[in-house]
């Protein structure tokens, strides 16, 4: 169990990753700042070069993201039925996040994000984000 000064009640998102939870949360830390906590699996796991993460957490002022490398029996399925919603205070704040998160930067150059209330992007970990202003 993770105990920290971040233990207040707050909305958070939980994402199951494909063996790259530590890398993904470290990437999100470069986007949102904050502090990371990881609880690795006690022993190695076949097919994983490192100990898988049971639960990893990023605590920042704007978002709390929890994640894990452990997948339910049916496996990890990527779909468009779920997205992380984040309300940005300004267009500039949102543009900075778009530049940090967006995987397909060629697509971004052709879109006028400033005129849109909601911007949907997919990051390199196949997580869908809805950024509002």
C-alpha positions as a printed NumPy array, in Angstrom:
array([[  0.   ,   0.   ,   0.   ],
       [  1.303,   3.419,  -0.927],
       [  1.131,   5.959,   1.878],
       [  2.156,   9.513,   1.199],
       [  1.183,  13.093,   1.775],
       [ -0.756,  12.785,  -1.506],
       [ -3.313,  10.496,   0.147],
       [ -6.116,  13.086,  -0.046],
       [ -9.291,  12.189,  -1.928],
       [ -8.893,  13.246,  -5.524],
       [ -9.891,  12.103,  -8.973],
       [ -7.315,   9.898, -10.593],
       [ -6.885,   7.664, -13.589],
       [ -5.604,   4.077, -13.596],
       [ -3.92 ,   2.747, -16.749],
       [ -2.724,  -0.788, -17.429],
       [  0.46 ,  -0.78 , -19.49 ],
       [  2.164,  -3.489, -21.547],
       [  5.268,  -3.95 , -19.412],
       [  6.344,  -0.31 , -19.697],
       [  4.603,   1.29 , -16.698],
       [  7.806,   2.78 , -15.257],
       [  8.746,   4.308, -18.627],
       [  5.229,   5.647, -19.227],
       [  4.86 ,   7.294, -15.82 ],
       [  8.356,   8.799, -16.108],
       [  7.291,  10.245, -19.474],
       [  4.092,  11.678, -17.958],
       [  6.221,  13.232, -15.214],
       [  8.078,  15.21 , -17.92 ],
       [  4.673,  16.448, -19.116],
       [  2.967,  17.248, -15.806],
       [  5.77 ,  17.437, -13.223],
       [  5.123,  15.918,  -9.818],
       [  6.536,  12.968,  -7.933],
       [  6.687,   9.268,  -8.766],
       [  6.259,   6.238,  -6.525],
       [  6.698,   2.632,  -7.691],
       [  5.886,  -0.688,  -6.05 ],
       [  7.626,  -3.404,  -8.104],
       [  6.719,  -7.091,  -8.142],
       [  8.856,  -8.836,  -5.514],
       [ 10.374, -11.332,  -7.936],
       [ 11.202, -11.318, -11.62 ],
       [  8.577, -12.317, -14.107],
       [  9.115, -14.454, -17.184],
       [  9.287, -12.318, -20.309],
       [ 10.088,  -9.098, -18.434],
       [ 13.674,  -7.831, -18.297],
       [ 12.881,  -5.869, -15.107],
       [ 10.555,  -6.577, -12.205],
       [  7.055,  -5.564, -13.321],
       [  5.377,  -2.666, -11.546],
       [  2.442,  -3.735,  -9.377],
       [  1.409,  -0.127,  -8.939],
       [  3.116,   3.067,  -9.959],
       [  1.808,   6.528,  -9.221],
       [  2.43 ,  10.029, -10.483],
       [  1.185,  12.808,  -8.225],
       [  1.166,  16.265,  -9.807],
       [ -0.815,  19.433,  -9.166],
       [ -2.989,  18.86 , -12.234],
       [ -3.461,  15.079, -12.368],
       [ -2.909,  11.837, -10.518],
       [ -2.049,   8.835, -12.686],
       [ -1.796,   5.305, -11.315],
       [ -0.61 ,   2.441, -13.481],
       [  0.458,  -1.188, -13.476],
       [  2.182,  -3.766, -15.644],
       [ -0.138,  -6.477, -14.3  ],
       [ -2.95 ,  -7.27 , -16.721],
       [ -6.271,  -8.995, -16.062],
       [ -6.772, -12.526, -17.398],
       [ -8.4  , -11.314, -20.625],
       [ -5.31 ,  -9.265, -21.5  ],
       [ -4.823,  -5.606, -22.293],
       [ -7.109,  -4.293, -24.994],
       [ -6.576,  -0.916, -26.55 ],
       [ -9.764,   0.819, -27.59 ],
       [-11.338,   4.192, -28.054],
       [-13.989,   3.764, -25.363],
       [-11.944,   5.478, -22.663],
       [ -9.901,   8.663, -22.534],
       [ -8.21 ,  10.762, -19.882],
       [ -9.934,  14.156, -19.633],
       [ -7.889,  17.129, -18.48 ],
       [ -9.135,  20.699, -18.261],
       [ -6.358,  23.191, -19.067],
       [ -6.474,  26.727, -17.685],
       [ -5.246,  28.419, -20.877],
       [ -4.704,  27.708, -24.571],
       [ -0.963,  28.053, -23.962],
       [ -1.   ,  25.43 , -21.206],
       [ -2.934,  23.08 , -23.475],
       [ -0.542,  23.648, -26.399],
       [  2.439,  22.757, -24.207],
       [  0.737,  19.483, -23.219],
       [ -0.169,  18.724, -26.833],
       [  3.474,  19.139, -27.838],
       [  4.66 ,  16.902, -24.992],
       [  2.026,  14.163, -25.247],
       [  1.191,  13.864, -28.937],
       [  2.866,  10.962, -30.687],
       [  1.92 ,  11.842, -34.288],
       [  3.4  ,  15.339, -34.517],
       [  2.895,  15.464, -38.29 ],
       [ -0.879,  15.353, -37.694],
       [ -0.66 ,  18.157, -35.107],
       [  0.944,  20.572, -37.547],
       [ -2.121,  20.395, -39.811],
       [ -4.731,  21.019, -37.07 ],
       [ -5.834,  24.372, -35.632],
       [ -6.078,  23.456, -31.931],
       [ -6.817,  27.018, -30.779],
       [-10.275,  27.078, -32.364],
       [-11.324,  23.793, -30.733],
       [-12.898,  23.487, -27.283],
       [-11.719,  19.86 , -26.989],
       [ -8.576,  18.377, -28.498],
       [ -8.171,  14.599, -28.677],
       [ -4.678,  13.12 , -28.975],
       [ -3.088,   9.706, -28.527],
       [  0.317,   9.392, -26.893],
       [  3.098,   6.899, -27.594],
       [  1.651,   4.475, -25.015],
       [ -1.69 ,   4.372, -26.888],
       [ -3.452,   6.377, -24.177],
       [ -6.146,   8.711, -25.486],
       [ -6.273,  12.235, -23.999],
       [ -9.05 ,  14.836, -24.203],
       [ -7.629,  18.292, -23.442],
       [-10.207,  21.022, -22.829],
       [ -9.957,  24.782, -22.368]])
